[in-house]
Amino acid sequence: MTLWCQSRRRHRCLGRAIYEGMTPKPAMSIPTAMALFASRECRGIARSLANTKDRHAGIHAARKGLRRLKSLLRLGSEVFGDALVEIEARIGKLATGLSPLRDAHVAVTLATHLGGPRPSAGWAEAILVLEHRRDGRLVEALHKDPRFLKRRHAMRDLCDLIERLPWRLVKRGVVEAALDAGQRRVASAQKRVRKGATPANLHRWRRRARRMRMQLQYWKRVLSATHKTAHHRAKQDKAATHAMAKLSDALGAKQDLRALRVQLRAIRKPGLTTPLVEQIADELKKFRKV
């Protein structure tokens, strides 16, 4: 019984592990972790597209998953080269096809939130119209693509392409160079907004900030999975992640409010929607500094 040590502490940390066959898991490499997270994201998107219990939630989750997957792949763009161009085109096609369905659902969710637990007659009617529009779009989409089988097959083919990427080349230096470039792009987009806060400039800023947030979050998970530290970047990445999350959420809320305003105006009942649009204007004032 030499494995058991008289020291109670060593007994817990060593003896029990050997006795029960619980040896510590070896740390995986950064390329392996990156490939693993990409594969998990692919499977998650496929499951979301197959969600028949709540189609709207599944579509929303699939859209978010596609954005996360794209942001993760961009961290290896330096070594993926032209192969990434085709993959991003396929991701874009899938996301674009889901966007009208996702936007219609978000409009209902946001209108319900603004209407409150006891919505006014105006909000109640507007929510009903938005629900009919959302559900109608879903029925039409499922008629064209029953059970989303075409989308799911496209996702399967996309996953096969992603698995064949040269993940072994995605070293730490490649990822950190991509993060640095991404932060410069966010700063550049912010400068353009300061010169002219057009919808296009705001959208670009939001998109880059959101991607940067996702990439920083993924990098943190990769470092954890590989038992590595961020070294000199730790404080920088933590602060950047917090800032990008806050900025992305604010810009996203602002964009969703504007999109809802457009959909309400499309109802073409000024007597019904004018008070609702005014409430949205008040909500937008909260984001003037963004």
C-alpha positions in Angstrom: 0.0 0.0 0.0 2.8 2.4 -0.8 0.4 4.5 -2.9 -1.3 5.7 0.3 0.6 8.4 2.0 0.5 9.1 5.7 -0.1 12.7 4.8 -3.8 13.3 4.6 -3.3 16.0 2.0 -1.3 13.7 -0.3 -3.8 11.0 0.3 -6.5 13.2 -1.1 -4.6 14.7 -4.1 -2.6 11.6 -5.2 -3.7 8.4 -3.5 -7.4 8.7 -4.3 -6.7 9.8 -7.9 -4.6 6.6 -8.5 -7.0 4.4 -6.6 -10.0 5.5 -8.5 -8.2 5.8 -11.8 -8.8 9.5 -12.0 -5.6 10.9 -13.5 -5.7 14.6 -14.5 -6.6 15.2 -18.1 -3.7 16.4 -20.2 -4.1 19.8 -21.6 -4.9 20.0 -25.3 -3.1 22.2 -27.8 -4.4 25.5 -28.9 -5.1 24.2 -32.5 -6.9 21.2 -31.1 -9.0 23.4 -28.8 -9.9 25.8 -31.6 -11.0 23.0 -33.9 -13.0 21.4 -31.1 -14.9 24.7 -30.4 -15.7 25.1 -34.1 -17.0 21.5 -34.2 -19.2 22.1 -31.2 -20.6 25.3 -32.7 -21.4 23.5 -35.9 -23.3 20.8 -34.0 -25.1 23.4 -31.9 -26.3 25.2 -35.0 -27.6 21.9 -36.5 -29.5 21.2 -33.4 -31.1 24.6 -33.4 -32.2 24.2 -37.0 -33.8 20.9 -36.0 -35.7 22.4 -33.0 -39.4 21.7 -33.7 -40.6 22.5 -30.2 -39.9 26.2 -30.5 -39.0 27.1 -34.1 -38.6 30.8 -33.3 -36.1 30.1 -30.5 -34.3 27.6 -32.7 -33.9 30.2 -35.5 -32.7 32.8 -33.1 -30.1 30.4 -31.6 -29.0 29.3 -35.1 -28.4 32.9 -36.2 -26.3 33.6 -33.1 -24.4 30.3 -33.5 -23.5 31.3 -37.1 -22.2 34.6 -35.9 -20.1 32.9 -33.2 -18.8 30.4 -35.7 -17.8 33.1 -38.2 -16.0 35.1 -35.5 -14.1 32.0 -34.4 -13.0 31.1 -37.9 -11.8 34.7 -38.4 -9.2 34.1 -35.7 -7.5 31.7 -38.1 -7.9 33.7 -41.3 -4.2 34.2 -41.7 -3.6 30.5 -42.3 -7.0 29.5 -43.7 -6.6 31.7 -46.8 -9.0 31.2 -49.7 -10.7 28.3 -48.1 -12.3 30.7 -45.6 -13.8 32.8 -48.4 -16.1 29.9 -49.5 -17.0 29.0 -46.0 -17.9 32.5 -45.0 -20.0 32.8 -48.2 -21.9 29.7 -47.1 -22.3 31.0 -43.6 -23.6 34.3 -45.0 -26.2 32.5 -47.2 -27.5 30.6 -44.2 -27.6 33.6 -42.0 -29.3 35.8 -44.7 -32.0 33.2 -45.2 -32.8 33.2 -41.5 -32.6 36.9 -40.9 -36.2 37.9 -41.8 -37.5 35.1 -39.6 -35.2 36.2 -36.7 -36.1 39.9 -37.2 -39.8 39.2 -37.1 -39.5 37.3 -33.9 -37.3 39.9 -32.2 -39.9 42.6 -33.2 -42.6 40.6 -31.3 -40.4 40.0 -28.3 -39.4 43.7 -28.1 -43.0 45.0 -28.6 -44.2 42.6 -25.9 -41.5 44.0 -23.6 -42.3 47.6 -24.3 -46.0 46.9 -23.9 -45.5 45.6 -20.5 -47.6 43.1 -18.5 -50.7 45.1 -19.2 -50.3 46.5 -22.7 -52.4 49.3 -23.9 -55.0 48.7 -26.6 -52.5 50.1 -29.2 -49.7 47.8 -28.1 -52.0 44.8 -27.9 -53.2 45.3 -31.5 -49.7 46.0 -32.8 -48.3 42.8 -31.1 -51.1 40.8 -32.6 -50.2 42.1 -36.1 -46.5 41.5 -35.5 -47.2 37.9 -34.4 -49.3 37.2 -37.5 -46.5 38.6 -39.6 -43.9 36.5 -37.8 -45.9 33.3 -37.9 -46.8 33.8 -41.6 -43.1 34.2 -42.5 -42.3 31.0 -40.7 -45.1 29.0 -42.4 -43.9 30.3 -45.8 -40.2 29.3 -45.0 -41.2 25.8 -43.9 -43.3 25.4 -47.0 -40.3 26.1 -49.1 -37.9 24.1 -46.9 -39.9 21.5 -45.0 -38.3 20.8 -41.6 -35.5 23.0 -42.7 -33.9 19.9 -44.3 -32.1 21.9 -47.0 -30.6 24.2 -44.4 -29.6 21.3 -42.2 -27.9 19.5 -45.1 -26.1 22.8 -46.0 -24.9 23.0 -42.4 -23.7 19.5 -42.5 -21.7 20.2 -45.7 -20.3 23.4 -44.1 -19.2 21.4 -41.0 -17.3 19.0 -43.3 -15.4 21.9 -44.9 -14.6 23.4 -41.5 -13.2 20.1 -40.2 -10.8 20.0 -43.2 -9.3 23.4 -42.5 -5.6 23.4 -41.5 -6.3 23.9 -37.8 -2.8 22.6 -36.8 -1.4 26.0 -38.1 -3.6 28.1 -35.8 -1.0 28.8 -33.2 -1.1 31.3 -30.4 0.7 34.0 -32.4 -1.9 33.7 -35.3 -4.8 34.2 -32.9 -3.3 37.1 -31.0 -2.4 38.9 -34.2 -6.0 38.5 -35.3 -7.2 39.9 -32.0 -5.0 42.9 -32.3 -6.2 43.5 -35.9 -9.8 43.2 -34.8 -9.4 45.8 -32.1 -7.9 48.2 -34.6 -10.9 47.6 -36.9 -13.3 48.4 -34.0 -11.4 51.6 -33.2 -11.5 52.6 -36.9 -15.3 52.0 -37.1 -15.8 54.1 -34.0 -13.9 57.0 -35.6 -16.1 56.8 -38.6 -19.2 57.0 -36.4 -17.8 60.1 -34.7 -17.5 61.7 -38.1 -20.9 60.7 -39.2 -23.4 58.6 -37.2 -25.1 57.1 -40.3 -27.0 53.8 -40.0 -24.3 52.2 -42.1 -21.5 53.4 -39.9 -23.4 52.4 -36.7 -24.1 49.0 -38.2 -20.4 48.5 -39.1 -19.3 49.6 -35.6 -21.8 47.2 -33.9 -20.8 44.3 -36.1 -17.1 44.7 -35.4 -17.7 45.2 -31.7 -19.8 42.1 -31.5 -17.3 40.0 -33.4 -14.5 41.3 -31.2 -16.5 40.4 -28.0 -17.1 36.9 -29.3 -13.5 36.4 -30.3 -12.2 37.5 -26.9 -14.7 35.2 -25.1 -13.6 32.3 -27.3 -9.9 33.0 -26.7 -10.5 33.0 -22.9 -12.2 29.6 -23.3 -9.3 28.3 -25.4 -6.7 29.4 -22.9 -8.7 27.7 -20.1 -9.0 24.5 -22.1 -5.3 24.4 -22.9 -4.2 25.4 -19.3 -2.4 28.4 -20.6 -2.5 32.0 -19.3 -2.9 35.3 -21.1 0.3 36.6 -19.6 0.6 40.3 -20.4 -2.7 40.4 -22.3 -4.8 39.2 -19.3 -5.9 42.6 -18.1 -6.1 44.0 -21.6 -8.3 41.2 -22.8 -10.6 41.3 -19.8 -11.1 45.0 -20.1 -11.7 44.8 -23.8 -14.2 41.9 -23.4 -16.2 44.0 -20.9 -16.1 47.1 -23.1 -17.0 45.2 -26.3 -19.9 43.4 -24.6 -21.3 46.7 -23.2 -20.9 48.4 -26.6 -22.3 45.5 -28.6 -25.4 45.2 -26.3 -26.1 48.9 -26.5 -25.8 49.1 -30.2 -27.9 46.0 -30.6 -30.7 47.4 -28.5 -30.6 50.6 -30.5 -30.8 48.7 -33.8 -33.6 46.5 -32.6 -35.6 49.6 -31.5 -35.2 51.2 -34.9 -36.2 48.0 -36.7 -39.3 47.8 -34.6 -40.2 51.4 -35.4 -39.9 50.6 -39.1 -42.2 47.5 -38.7 -44.8 49.5 -36.7 -44.9 52.2 -39.4 -45.4 49.5 -42.0 -48.8 48.7 -40.3 -50.0 52.0 -41.7 -52.4 52.9 -39.0 -51.0 56.3 -37.7 -53.7 56.6 -35.1 -52.6 53.3 -33.6 -48.9 53.4 -34.1 -48.0 57.1 -33.5 -48.0 56.8 -29.6 -46.0 53.6 -29.9 -43.4 55.2 -32.2 -43.1 58.1 -29.7 -42.4 55.6 -26.9 -39.7 54.1 -29.0 -38.2 57.5 -29.6 -38.1 58.0 -25.8 -36.3 54.7 -25.5 -33.8 55.6 -28.1 -32.9 58.8 -26.2 -31.3 56.5 -23.6 -28.7 55.5 -26.2 -27.7 59.0 -27.4 -24.1 58.6 -26.1 -23.7 55.3 -28.0 
